[in-house]
Amino acid sequence: MPATIDAPQVSQVLDRLHAQAETEDEQAKQRVLAREAEVGERLGPPQRYELYGDAPLSITPEVGRLYYLLATARRAGSIVEFGASHGISTIYLAAALRDLGGGSLITTEILPQKAEWAAENLNNAGLADLVEIRIGDALATLHELPPQVDLLVLDGRNDQYVPVLELVRDRLSPGALVIADLGKDDPDLQAFQQHVHDSASGLDSMSLPLDAGIEVSVLRS
């Protein structure tokens, strides 16, 4: 039996979304670069995300498959995702839950239009029954969580990675995984890496050279 991410209903949705992201994400990044060149400095997260607009800001297929493999290997029954966007990474994570026999995935999205697209894409992939989409600021919407979270995925606004991690921290199960999608030359993401590499964090972390960078951390039991 093929993995759910390779099933036609899922792979066709992913192929379409990745093709869309390849065009729209590059256009969004060029808007940011042009504005930064105009003002002569790096823009802060609020300004950058305003210019990104409705672009998916997607992970690559390679990173998506890594998400799927790590969720499956951890046998995650409860997943929390910060930043659904169009639902691309959410599909990979939900596919892992399907192949593990079920579970729950809580994902967040601050923009209602993106949340609507994510819900539609999950429905088209046949995975909507595994996912709860919470609309709004994750620091407000993630206060109520399952007793234990096996996997936390950080893929939203960069300056909120540490606050979201600390918000969910008390719910992480022993040996829980934390996966963070990074970016190049971003001071907020560098601060996150310093945080999780600090021995006082209780995490063991490793940076992977995939796409713009992936940080994988394990909570010490």
C-alpha atoms as one frame of an Amber mdcrd trajectory, in Angstrom:
protein
   0.000   0.000   0.000   1.552   3.354  -1.031   2.216   6.119   1.459  -0.636
   8.606   1.592   1.573  11.426   0.258   2.063   9.333  -2.906  -1.627   8.523
  -3.360  -3.053  10.254  -6.483  -5.629  12.315  -4.568  -2.883  13.804  -2.384
   0.031  13.999  -4.816  -2.053  15.826  -7.431  -2.984  18.519  -4.906   0.629
  18.835  -3.745   1.979  19.054  -7.297  -0.452  21.864  -8.103   0.323  23.769
  -4.913   4.092  23.451  -5.271   3.898  24.716  -8.872   1.802  27.683  -7.718
   4.213  28.422  -4.866   7.241  28.324  -7.132   5.898  31.318  -9.057   4.108
  33.277  -6.337   6.791  32.900  -3.660   9.503  34.221  -5.959   7.357  37.226
  -6.851   6.728  37.905  -3.150  10.427  37.704  -2.318  11.259  40.106  -5.137
   8.732  42.609  -3.758  10.474  42.475  -0.385  13.953  42.813  -1.905  12.851
  45.772  -4.019  11.373  47.539  -1.011  14.472  46.871   1.110  16.671  48.255
  -1.660  14.458  51.337  -1.754  14.637  52.028   2.001  18.214  50.820   2.395
  17.621  48.414   5.284  16.138  45.068   6.181  12.412  45.252   6.821  10.924
  43.969  10.059   8.589  40.944  10.076   5.325  42.962   9.930   6.468  44.871
   6.830   7.875  41.764   5.150   4.690  39.742   5.665   2.537  42.599   4.407
   4.539  42.566   1.169   4.405  38.762   0.961   0.635  39.109   0.761  -1.224
  35.907  -0.146   1.862  34.048  -1.408   2.074  30.486  -0.042   5.658  30.871
   1.259   5.845  27.126   0.856   8.286  24.481   1.962   9.871  22.479  -0.854
   8.697  18.941  -1.709  11.936  17.626  -0.180  11.213  19.372   3.127   7.592
  18.231   3.005   8.696  14.618   2.705  11.041  15.184   5.666   8.065  16.432
   7.710   6.143  13.308   6.737   9.017  10.973   7.612   9.752  12.595  10.968
   6.092  12.619  11.983   5.805   8.971  11.001   9.042   7.952  12.736   7.954
   9.738  15.937   4.568   8.007  15.627   3.038  11.371  16.394  -0.567  11.196
  17.511  -0.872  14.917  18.245   0.686  17.615  16.048   0.616  21.405  16.364
   1.612  23.589  13.426   2.275  27.327  13.549   1.535  28.801  10.123  -0.712
  26.843   7.753  -0.658  29.318   4.859  -2.214  27.417   1.910  -1.941  24.107
   3.758   0.982  22.553   1.909   3.004  21.531   4.958  -0.269  20.661   6.703
  -1.036  18.093   4.005   2.308  16.336   4.536   1.721  16.213   8.295  -1.882
  15.043   7.984  -0.779  12.337   5.543   1.549  11.003   8.229  -1.339  10.878
  10.706  -3.442   8.991   8.161  -0.724   6.369   7.734  -0.301   6.093  11.505
  -3.977   5.255  11.850  -5.269   8.676  12.903  -4.593  11.457  15.351  -5.094
  15.206  15.523  -3.384  18.146  13.880  -4.046  21.672  15.112  -2.776  24.316
  12.722  -2.946  28.100  12.877  -3.303  30.814  10.274  -3.667  34.515  10.971
  -5.136  35.412   7.561  -8.742  34.197   7.058  -8.355  33.940   3.264  -5.314
  31.692   3.576  -7.123  29.570   6.160 -10.006  29.152   3.699  -7.610  28.038
   0.953  -5.883  25.633   3.345  -9.231  24.083   4.299 -10.160  23.662   0.629
  -6.809  22.074  -0.217  -7.017  19.675   2.728 -10.524  18.718   1.668  -9.379
  18.088  -1.907  -6.576  15.890  -0.557  -9.049  13.919   1.560  -7.335  14.860
   4.827  -9.593  17.555   6.281 -11.030  15.221   8.924  -7.635  15.084  10.683
  -7.063  18.842  10.900  -8.424  21.712  12.981  -7.578  25.162  11.584  -7.508
  27.970  14.156  -7.715  31.450  12.660  -5.971  34.368  14.368  -2.795  35.107
  16.289  -1.266  31.788  17.347  -0.228  33.240  20.693  -3.957  33.555  21.418
  -5.369  30.530  19.589  -2.934  27.938  20.994  -3.744  28.375  24.674  -6.022
  25.321  24.601  -4.171  22.200  23.471  -4.255  18.421  23.975  -2.556  17.154
  27.145   0.438  16.006  25.104   1.881  17.248  21.806   4.280  14.910  20.005
   5.356  17.249  17.213   5.479  21.033  16.939   6.114  22.578  13.515   7.120
  26.249  13.331   6.492  27.716   9.894   4.921  31.124  10.484   6.197  34.601
  11.273   9.838  34.252  12.276   9.845  36.563  15.269   7.165  34.421  16.919
   9.036  31.101  16.826  10.415  31.384  20.370   7.146  32.695  21.904   5.107
  29.925  20.244   7.601  27.267  21.337   7.457  28.520  24.911   3.650  28.644
  24.802   3.415  24.996  23.715   6.433  23.860  25.741   4.548  22.511  28.784
   2.441  20.273  26.521   5.344  18.663  24.661   5.602  14.948  25.395   8.949
  13.385  26.377  10.962  12.977  23.195   8.718  15.355  21.271  10.061  16.815
  18.035  10.204  20.517  17.173  10.748  21.312  13.491  11.402  24.893  12.388
  11.511  26.180   8.816  14.324  28.715   8.682  15.568  31.446   6.359  18.912
  32.901   5.362  20.469  35.853   7.188  17.424  36.393   9.395  18.236  37.722
  12.892  14.947  36.388  14.305  15.722  32.877  13.128  19.297  33.145  14.355
  17.880  34.058  17.778  15.639  30.980  17.616  18.604  28.755  16.806  20.574
  30.188  19.711  17.579  29.499  21.945  17.185  25.828  21.019  20.945  25.164
  20.997  21.292  26.501  24.540  21.671  23.514  26.880  19.221  25.174  29.292
  16.439  24.799  26.705  16.148  21.076  27.391  16.384  20.434  23.660  18.941
  18.669  21.516  19.014  20.388  18.128  20.534  20.003  14.695  20.514  22.322
  11.676  19.838  20.628   8.329  20.949  22.213   5.008  17.631  21.739   3.234
  16.041  24.625   1.319  16.879  27.780   3.335  17.499  25.676   6.449  15.580
  23.355   8.758  16.113  23.085  12.507  15.152  19.786  14.113  15.034  19.587
  17.910  14.180  16.771  20.323  12.903  17.391  23.833  14.988  15.489  26.322
  12.798  13.081  28.284
